[in-house]
Amino acid sequence: REGSFSMALVMGLVKGAPHEAEAKKYLDWLLTSEAQAEMARGYFRPVITGSMPKEIAARFLPEGDYKRVRDLSLADSASAADELKKAWLSEVRGAR
């Protein structure tokens, strides 16, 4: 009824990084089913189809409900990032 939002998680490689080859391997690993399953355990929807563990998928909304998701632009995400993080920690993770 209320809907939800989606925002991109962006990573990049710093030009001149001292361990460029290792950083590239890490970025490549992030797009594996294994890494995507770990992201799903933190309640991030994987970008790799079929990588979400079934026990975690049961905690997510049904796939059809994601049709109502509104994508935030990178600019909107950046300007709202701190407040969104605080809300996510409070609502999803619970106060600690």
Residue, then its C-alpha position, 0 to 999 in steps of 0.5 A: r500500500e505504501g510502496s517502497f524505493s530502490m536506490a543504486l549501490v555504487m562502487g568504483l575503483v580509485k584511479g592509481a589505487p595501490h592494489e588495483a588487481e585485488a580491487k578489481k577481483y573484489l568488484d568482480w566477486l561482488l557480482t557472483s551468486e555467492a556475494q549476491a546471496e550475502m547481500a540478500r542476507g542484509y536485505f538488499r535485493p540481489v541483481i543476479t537472478g536466482s542468487m537469493p537463498k530461499e530462506i531469505a527470499a521468504r522474508f522479502l515481498p512477493e516479486g509482483d509487489y516490486k512493480r510498485v517500487r520507485d527508483l530514486s535517481l543517484a542525485d536523489s539518493a545522494s541527497a537523502a542517503d544519511e536519512l535513508k541509512k538511519a531509517w533503514l537501521s531503525e526500521v529493518r535492523g532495529a535500534r541497538 
